[in-house]
Amino acid sequence: MIYVNRSGGICRTAEIEKALAYVRENGAVLADGKTFLNGDKLYVSIQSYKTKARVDCKYEAHRRYIDIQYIIEGREIIAVTDAAGLRERAPYSEEKDVVFFEDDKKGTEFELHAGDYVVVFPEDVHMPKVCAGEPSDVKKAVVKILI
């Protein structure tokens, strides 16, 4: 099976399954940082942080990578929307493959707990790290898949 996003990029489910299996098996013991599973085509970034109030978070999007945001420990809200009507907060960074937007609309909110994940494509503007209630500690794997 192949996932096709609206911008025409493709991602084979084998890559998603490989990354998710790696995170499920190793995530709890991995330290923060990047692990390359297939060079820059497929890698996992482990992050530990405290969630924040929505006003302290920002929408972001990527052009070259699909994100799988997988919660290893804790819980957080991730809001997802499209870029229509959003104002750029900072220009796109080719080096970091990210563009930030002002929080002009609510989007769809997903409350994720340990073992939950969301897949966001380049056209999906998303706001991670939002607290679900009170700020709490989260350990998350962000899988990056080159499109």
C-alpha positions in Angstrom: 0.0 0.0 0.0 1.1 3.6 -0.7 -0.1 6.7 1.0 -0.5 9.6 -1.4 -0.9 13.1 0.0 -2.6 16.0 -1.8 0.7 17.6 -2.9 1.6 14.4 -4.8 4.3 13.0 -2.4 4.3 9.3 -1.6 5.1 7.3 1.5 5.2 3.6 1.5 3.5 2.0 4.5 6.6 -0.1 5.0 8.5 3.0 6.1 5.7 4.0 8.5 5.5 0.5 10.0 9.3 0.2 10.3 9.4 3.6 12.2 6.5 2.8 14.4 7.9 -0.7 15.3 11.2 0.9 16.2 9.6 3.5 18.4 7.3 1.0 20.1 10.2 -1.3 20.8 12.9 1.3 21.8 11.2 4.6 22.6 11.1 4.2 26.3 14.9 3.7 26.6 16.0 6.2 23.9 17.5 9.5 25.0 16.6 12.7 23.4 18.1 13.2 20.0 18.0 11.8 16.5 18.3 8.2 15.3 18.7 7.7 11.6 16.9 4.6 10.3 17.6 5.3 6.6 19.8 8.4 6.4 17.8 11.6 6.0 15.0 9.7 4.3 13.7 8.2 7.6 14.7 9.2 11.1 13.3 9.5 14.6 13.8 12.5 16.9 13.1 11.8 20.6 12.0 14.9 22.5 11.2 15.4 26.2 9.5 18.6 27.4 6.7 20.1 29.5 3.5 20.9 27.6 2.4 24.5 27.4 -0.7 26.6 27.3 -2.0 27.0 23.7 -1.1 30.7 23.7 2.6 29.7 24.1 2.5 27.2 21.2 2.6 27.9 17.5 1.4 26.3 14.3 4.1 24.8 12.1 4.3 23.0 8.7 7.0 21.2 6.8 7.6 20.9 3.0 9.9 17.9 2.7 8.8 15.6 5.4 5.8 13.8 6.7 5.7 13.8 10.5 4.5 11.0 12.7 4.1 12.4 16.2 4.1 9.5 18.6 3.6 9.9 22.4 5.8 7.6 24.4 5.0 9.0 27.8 2.5 11.6 29.0 -0.3 13.3 27.1 -0.7 16.4 24.9 -3.0 18.1 22.5 -2.0 18.5 18.9 -4.1 20.9 16.8 -4.2 20.4 13.0 -5.5 22.7 10.3 -4.7 23.9 6.8 -2.7 27.0 5.9 -5.6 28.9 4.3 -6.0 32.2 6.1 -3.0 31.8 8.4 -0.3 34.4 8.6 3.3 33.3 8.5 5.0 34.1 11.8 8.5 33.5 10.3 9.5 32.6 6.8 10.2 29.0 5.7 13.6 27.7 6.8 15.0 25.4 4.2 17.7 24.2 6.6 15.2 23.2 9.3 12.3 22.4 6.9 9.8 24.4 8.9 7.5 27.4 8.6 5.7 28.9 11.6 2.2 30.5 11.6 0.2 32.8 13.8 -2.6 31.0 15.8 -5.5 32.5 13.9 -7.9 29.5 14.0 -8.6 26.6 16.3 -8.2 23.7 13.9 -9.1 20.1 14.9 -7.6 19.1 18.3 -6.4 15.6 19.1 -5.6 14.6 22.6 -2.9 12.0 22.5 -1.8 9.7 25.3 1.0 7.2 25.5 0.9 4.9 22.5 -1.2 7.4 20.4 0.1 9.1 17.2 -0.9 11.4 14.5 0.4 11.5 10.9 0.7 15.0 9.4 1.6 15.7 5.8 3.2 18.9 4.4 -0.2 20.5 3.8 -1.2 19.8 7.4 -0.4 22.8 9.6 0.0 21.5 13.2 0.5 22.8 16.7 2.1 20.3 19.0 3.0 20.6 22.7 -0.3 21.9 23.9 -1.2 20.9 27.5 -4.4 18.9 28.1 -5.4 20.5 31.3 -2.4 21.3 33.4 1.2 21.4 31.9 2.7 17.9 32.1 5.9 16.1 31.1 5.9 14.4 27.7 8.3 12.1 25.9 7.6 12.0 22.2 9.1 10.5 19.1 8.8 12.6 16.0 9.3 10.3 13.0 10.4 12.2 9.8 9.7 10.5 6.4 11.1 12.3 3.3 8.5 12.6 0.6 
